[in-house]
Amino acid sequence: MGRTSRGRPKLKNAWVDEQERIISFTQLETGKIFLAEEEAFWDQILHWMRSGYRMQ
């Protein structure tokens, strides 16, 4: 799970605007890109959502 066919970790990305507390899977002009391996990515997304960030 979480690996490509060649055995490399699968990376996921999202844009995060910390000031507005927004997570987006499309580019945000005011956001920073967040890039991580799939399992760590979803753990962080859920952490942000539980702390009040909203998805866009």
Gaussian input, Z-matrix of N, CA and C with variables (Angstrom, degrees):
# hf/3-21g

backbone

0 1
 N
 C     1     B1
 C     2     B2     1     A1
 N     3     B3     2     A2     1     D1
 C     4     B4     3     A3     2     D2
 C     5     B5     4     A4     3     D3
 N     6     B6     5     A5     4     D4
 C     7     B7     6     A6     5     D5
 C     8     B8     7     A7     6     D6
 N     9     B9     8     A8     7     D7
 C    10    B10     9     A9     8     D8
 C    11    B11    10    A10     9     D9
 N    12    B12    11    A11    10    D10
 C    13    B13    12    A12    11    D11
 C    14    B14    13    A13    12    D12
 N    15    B15    14    A14    13    D13
 C    16    B16    15    A15    14    D14
 C    17    B17    16    A16    15    D15
 N    18    B18    17    A17    16    D16
 C    19    B19    18    A18    17    D17
 C    20    B20    19    A19    18    D18
 N    21    B21    20    A20    19    D19
 C    22    B22    21    A21    20    D20
 C    23    B23    22    A22    21    D21
 N    24    B24    23    A23    22    D22
 C    25    B25    24    A24    23    D23
 C    26    B26    25    A25    24    D24
 N    27    B27    26    A26    25    D25
 C    28    B28    27    A27    26    D26
 C    29    B29    28    A28    27    D27
 N    30    B30    29    A29    28    D28
 C    31    B31    30    A30    29    D29
 C    32    B32    31    A31    30    D30
 N    33    B33    32    A32    31    D31
 C    34    B34    33    A33    32    D32
 C    35    B35    34    A34    33    D33
 N    36    B36    35    A35    34    D34
 C    37    B37    36    A36    35    D35
 C    38    B38    37    A37    36    D36
 N    39    B39    38    A38    37    D37
 C    40    B40    39    A39    38    D38
 C    41    B41    40    A40    39    D39
 N    42    B42    41    A41    40    D40
 C    43    B43    42    A42    41    D41
 C    44    B44    43    A43    42    D42
 N    45    B45    44    A44    43    D43
 C    46    B46    45    A45    44    D44
 C    47    B47    46    A46    45    D45
 N    48    B48    47    A47    46    D46
 C    49    B49    48    A48    47    D47
 C    50    B50    49    A49    48    D48
 N    51    B51    50    A50    49    D49
 C    52    B52    51    A51    50    D50
 C    53    B53    52    A52    51    D51
 N    54    B54    53    A53    52    D52
 C    55    B55    54    A54    53    D53
 C    56    B56    55    A55    54    D54
 N    57    B57    56    A56    55    D55
 C    58    B58    57    A57    56    D56
 C    59    B59    58    A58    57    D57
 N    60    B60    59    A59    58    D58
 C    61    B61    60    A60    59    D59
 C    62    B62    61    A61    60    D60
 N    63    B63    62    A62    61    D61
 C    64    B64    63    A63    62    D62
 C    65    B65    64    A64    63    D63
 N    66    B66    65    A65    64    D64
 C    67    B67    66    A66    65    D65
 C    68    B68    67    A67    66    D66
 N    69    B69    68    A68    67    D67
 C    70    B70    69    A69    68    D68
 C    71    B71    70    A70    69    D69
 N    72    B72    71    A71    70    D70
 C    73    B73    72    A72    71    D71
 C    74    B74    73    A73    72    D72
 N    75    B75    74    A74    73    D73
 C    76    B76    75    A75    74    D74
 C    77    B77    76    A76    75    D75
 N    78    B78    77    A77    76    D76
 C    79    B79    78    A78    77    D77
 C    80    B80    79    A79    78    D78
 N    81    B81    80    A80    79    D79
 C    82    B82    81    A81    80    D80
 C    83    B83    82    A82    81    D81
 N    84    B84    83    A83    82    D82
 C    85    B85    84    A84    83    D83
 C    86    B86    85    A85    84    D84
 N    87    B87    86    A86    85    D85
 C    88    B88    87    A87    86    D86
 C    89    B89    88    A88    87    D87
 N    90    B90    89    A89    88    D88
 C    91    B91    90    A90    89    D89
 C    92    B92    91    A91    90    D90
 N    93    B93    92    A92    91    D91
 C    94    B94    93    A93    92    D92
 C    95    B95    94    A94    93    D93
 N    96    B96    95    A95    94    D94
 C    97    B97    96    A96    95    D95
 C    98    B98    97    A97    96    D96
 N    99    B99    98    A98    97    D97
 C   100   B100    99    A99    98    D98
 C   101   B101   100   A100    99    D99
 N   102   B102   101   A101   100   D100
 C   103   B103   102   A102   101   D101
 C   104   B104   103   A103   102   D102
 N   105   B105   104   A104   103   D103
 C   106   B106   105   A105   104   D104
 C   107   B107   106   A106   105   D105
 N   108   B108   107   A107   106   D106
 C   109   B109   108   A108   107   D107
 C   110   B110   109   A109   108   D108
 N   111   B111   110   A110   109   D109
 C   112   B112   111   A111   110   D110
 C   113   B113   112   A112   111   D111
 N   114   B114   113   A113   112   D112
 C   115   B115   114   A114   113   D113
 C   116   B116   115   A115   114   D114
 N   117   B117   116   A116   115   D115
 C   118   B118   117   A117   116   D116
 C   119   B119   118   A118   117   D117
 N   120   B120   119   A119   118   D118
 C   121   B121   120   A120   119   D119
 C   122   B122   121   A121   120   D120
 N   123   B123   122   A122   121   D121
 C   124   B124   123   A123   122   D122
 C   125   B125   124   A124   123   D123
 N   126   B126   125   A125   124   D124
 C   127   B127   126   A126   125   D125
 C   128   B128   127   A127   126   D126
 N   129   B129   128   A128   127   D127
 C   130   B130   129   A129   128   D128
 C   131   B131   130   A130   129   D129
 N   132   B132   131   A131   130   D130
 C   133   B133   132   A132   131   D131
 C   134   B134   133   A133   132   D132
 N   135   B135   134   A134   133   D133
 C   136   B136   135   A135   134   D134
 C   137   B137   136   A136   135   D135
 N   138   B138   137   A137   136   D136
 C   139   B139   138   A138   137   D137
 C   140   B140   139   A139   138   D138
 N   141   B141   140   A140   139   D139
 C   142   B142   141   A141   140   D140
 C   143   B143   142   A142   141   D141
 N   144   B144   143   A143   142   D142
 C   145   B145   144   A144   143   D143
 C   146   B146   145   A145   144   D144
 N   147   B147   146   A146   145   D145
 C   148   B148   147   A147   146   D146
 C   149   B149   148   A148   147   D147
 N   150   B150   149   A149   148   D148
 C   151   B151   150   A150   149   D149
 C   152   B152   151   A151   150   D150
 N   153   B153   152   A152   151   D151
 C   154   B154   153   A153   152   D152
 C   155   B155   154   A154   153   D153
 N   156   B156   155   A155   154   D154
 C   157   B157   156   A156   155   D155
 C   158   B158   157   A157   156   D156
 N   159   B159   158   A158   157   D157
 C   160   B160   159   A159   158   D158
 C   161   B161   160   A160   159   D159
 N   162   B162   161   A161   160   D160
 C   163   B163   162   A162   161   D161
 C   164   B164   163   A163   162   D162
 N   165   B165   164   A164   163   D163
 C   166   B166   165   A165   164   D164
 C   167   B167   166   A166   165   D165

   B1=1.4504
   B2=1.5238
   B3=1.3192
   B4=1.4462
   B5=1.5118
   B6=1.3118
   B7=1.4613
   B8=1.5206
   B9=1.3276
   B10=1.4532
   B11=1.5216
   B12=1.3218
   B13=1.4572
   B14=1.5271
   B15=1.3158
   B16=1.4664
   B17=1.5274
   B18=1.3392
   B19=1.4499
   B20=1.5161
   B21=1.3236
   B22=1.4673
   B23=1.5221
   B24=1.3247
   B25=1.4695
   B26=1.5300
   B27=1.3223
   B28=1.4607
   B29=1.5225
   B30=1.3249
   B31=1.4608
   B32=1.5194
   B33=1.3205
   B34=1.4624
   B35=1.5195
   B36=1.3303
   B37=1.4554
   B38=1.5240
   B39=1.3215
   B40=1.4574
   B41=1.5204
   B42=1.3225
   B43=1.4599
   B44=1.5193
   B45=1.3303
   B46=1.4570
   B47=1.5222
   B48=1.3277
   B49=1.4655
   B50=1.5217
   B51=1.3388
   B52=1.4541
   B53=1.5232
   B54=1.3227
   B55=1.4599
   B56=1.5338
   B57=1.3334
   B58=1.4698
   B59=1.5303
   B60=1.3452
   B61=1.4708
   B62=1.5352
   B63=1.3366
   B64=1.4617
   B65=1.5272
   B66=1.3296
   B67=1.4662
   B68=1.5225
   B69=1.3299
   B70=1.4554
   B71=1.5171
   B72=1.3357
   B73=1.4581
   B74=1.5255
   B75=1.3209
   B76=1.4634
   B77=1.5190
   B78=1.2999
   B79=1.4583
   B80=1.5269
   B81=1.3279
   B82=1.4642
   B83=1.5211
   B84=1.3038
   B85=1.4668
   B86=1.5190
   B87=1.3341
   B88=1.4582
   B89=1.5232
   B90=1.3347
   B91=1.4576
   B92=1.5143
   B93=1.3304
   B94=1.4597
   B95=1.5155
   B96=1.3265
   B97=1.4593
   B98=1.5238
   B99=1.3197
   B100=1.4567
   B101=1.5204
   B102=1.3221
   B103=1.4575
   B104=1.5183
   B105=1.3314
   B106=1.4670
   B107=1.5208
   B108=1.3339
   B109=1.4554
   B110=1.5168
   B111=1.3114
   B112=1.4647
   B113=1.5370
   B114=1.3065
   B115=1.4688
   B116=1.5276
   B117=1.3320
   B118=1.4664
   B119=1.5298
   B120=1.3263
   B121=1.4640
   B122=1.5297
   B123=1.3385
   B124=1.4645
   B125=1.5299
   B126=1.3298
   B127=1.4661
   B128=1.5254
   B129=1.3403
   B130=1.4682
   B131=1.5275
   B132=1.3309
   B133=1.4702
   B134=1.5273
   B135=1.3386
   B136=1.4633
   B137=1.5243
   B138=1.3152
   B139=1.4735
   B140=1.5247
   B141=1.3401
   B142=1.4681
   B143=1.5246
   B144=1.3238
   B145=1.4630
   B146=1.5313
   B147=1.3106
   B148=1.4660
   B149=1.5303
   B150=1.3198
   B151=1.4663
   B152=1.5326
   B153=1.3463
   B154=1.4572
   B155=1.5198
   B156=1.3321
   B157=1.4640
   B158=1.5161
   B159=1.3090
   B160=1.4701
   B161=1.5222
   B162=1.3303
   B163=1.4689
   B164=1.5209
   B165=1.3071
   B166=1.4615
   B167=1.5097
   A1=109.69
   A2=116.26
   A3=119.59
   A4=114.79
   A5=117.36
   A6=120.52
   A7=109.71
   A8=115.71
   A9=120.11
   A10=108.46
   A11=116.80
   A12=120.42
   A13=112.16
   A14=117.71
   A15=120.84
   A16=112.29
   A17=117.59
   A18=120.40
   A19=115.68
   A20=117.60
   A21=119.86
   A22=109.61
   A23=116.97
   A24=119.49
   A25=110.98
   A26=115.84
   A27=121.83
   A28=108.43
   A29=116.38
   A30=121.41
   A31=110.68
   A32=116.28
   A33=124.20
   A34=107.36
   A35=116.20
   A36=118.88
   A37=111.55
   A38=114.73
   A39=123.30
   A40=106.78
   A41=115.70
   A42=120.61
   A43=107.53
   A44=115.45
   A45=121.23
   A46=109.04
   A47=115.19
   A48=121.87
   A49=105.82
   A50=116.40
   A51=121.24
   A52=112.56
   A53=117.65
   A54=120.66
   A55=111.01
   A56=116.68
   A57=121.33
   A58=112.65
   A59=116.11
   A60=122.74
   A61=111.15
   A62=114.41
   A63=121.75
   A64=109.12
   A65=115.26
   A66=123.04
   A67=106.58
   A68=117.19
   A69=120.98
   A70=110.35
   A71=116.05
   A72=120.42
   A73=110.99
   A74=115.91
   A75=121.48
   A76=107.31
   A77=116.57
   A78=121.46
   A79=112.52
   A80=115.20
   A81=122.52
   A82=107.88
   A83=117.70
   A84=120.51
   A85=111.72
   A86=116.68
   A87=120.68
   A88=112.71
   A89=117.11
   A90=120.33
   A91=113.60
   A92=113.73
   A93=121.57
   A94=107.19
   A95=116.25
   A96=119.16
   A97=109.67
   A98=115.57
   A99=123.06
   A100=106.01
   A101=116.29
   A102=123.01
   A103=108.27
   A104=116.78
   A105=120.45
   A106=109.94
   A107=115.22
   A108=119.91
   A109=107.95
   A110=116.26
   A111=122.64
   A112=114.08
   A113=119.01
   A114=120.14
   A115=111.29
   A116=117.26
   A117=120.76
   A118=110.95
   A119=116.43
   A120=121.68
   A121=110.25
   A122=116.67
   A123=119.70
   A124=111.93
   A125=117.49
   A126=119.90
   A127=110.19
   A128=117.10
   A129=121.07
   A130=111.66
   A131=117.42
   A132=120.83
   A133=109.74
   A134=117.15
   A135=120.72
   A136=111.42
   A137=117.46
   A138=120.81
   A139=110.50
   A140=116.72
   A141=119.60
   A142=110.83
   A143=116.97
   A144=119.67
   A145=111.22
   A146=117.10
   A147=120.68
   A148=111.87
   A149=116.68
   A150=119.96
   A151=112.00
   A152=117.39
   A153=120.29
   A154=117.27
   A155=117.79
   A156=119.15
   A157=109.18
   A158=116.62
   A159=120.24
   A160=109.38
   A161=114.25
   A162=120.76
   A163=108.64
   A164=114.67
   A165=120.37
   A166=108.63
   D1=139.41
   D2=176.68
   D3=77.65
   D4=15.00
   D5=-179.98
   D6=-123.25
   D7=149.91
   D8=175.28
   D9=-79.10
   D10=174.44
   D11=-179.39
   D12=-64.08
   D13=-18.84
   D14=178.99
   D15=-96.59
   D16=7.20
   D17=174.99
   D18=88.88
   D19=-2.22
   D20=178.22
   D21=-80.24
   D22=150.05
   D23=177.55
   D24=-61.15
   D25=142.12
   D26=176.96
   D27=-84.76
   D28=125.10
   D29=-179.10
   D30=-99.15
   D31=144.38
   D32=176.64
   D33=-121.76
   D34=155.03
   D35=177.30
   D36=-141.81
   D37=152.49
   D38=175.93
   D39=-151.46
   D40=161.41
   D41=175.45
   D42=-104.91
   D43=139.08
   D44=-176.51
   D45=-127.24
   D46=125.90
   D47=173.88
   D48=-105.59
   D49=103.10
   D50=-175.81
   D51=-70.10
   D52=-31.50
   D53=-179.32
   D54=-69.89
   D55=-44.76
   D56=-179.95
   D57=-89.32
   D58=-7.64
   D59=179.66
   D60=58.96
   D61=54.59
   D62=-179.31
   D63=-123.56
   D64=140.38
   D65=171.76
   D66=-116.94
   D67=133.96
   D68=-179.22
   D69=-139.13
   D70=146.35
   D71=174.88
   D72=-94.62
   D73=1.66
   D74=169.92
   D75=-117.68
   D76=155.60
   D77=-173.09
   D78=-60.08
   D79=134.03
   D80=174.06
   D81=-107.01
   D82=132.00
   D83=179.66
   D84=-59.59
   D85=-36.24
   D86=-176.60
   D87=-98.79
   D88=5.01
   D89=-176.60
   D90=-98.12
   D91=164.95
   D92=174.14
   D93=-109.83
   D94=145.11
   D95=179.96
   D96=-76.69
   D97=138.19
   D98=174.80
   D99=-115.46
   D100=124.87
   D101=-175.90
   D102=-131.24
   D103=128.10
   D104=-179.83
   D105=-157.55
   D106=164.00
   D107=172.70
   D108=-63.00
   D109=151.92
   D110=-168.53
   D111=-51.02
   D112=-49.85
   D113=-176.95
   D114=-64.06
   D115=-46.62
   D116=178.73
   D117=-65.60
   D118=-34.58
   D119=178.88
   D120=-58.86
   D121=-53.28
   D122=-176.94
   D123=-67.81
   D124=-34.03
   D125=175.50
   D126=-59.59
   D127=-44.77
   D128=-179.02
   D129=-69.16
   D130=-41.02
   D131=178.01
   D132=-58.67
   D133=-46.77
   D134=179.27
   D135=-63.90
   D136=-38.41
   D137=176.82
   D138=-59.75
   D139=-47.05
   D140=179.82
   D141=-62.92
   D142=-42.36
   D143=-178.55
   D144=-64.16
   D145=-40.16
   D146=178.46
   D147=-66.69
   D148=-24.58
   D149=-179.21
   D150=-96.01
   D151=12.06
   D152=171.28
   D153=108.21
   D154=-1.52
   D155=175.71
   D156=-70.99
   D157=150.53
   D158=177.25
   D159=-117.17
   D160=152.50
   D161=179.27
   D162=-88.97
   D163=145.19
   D164=176.99
   D165=-124.99

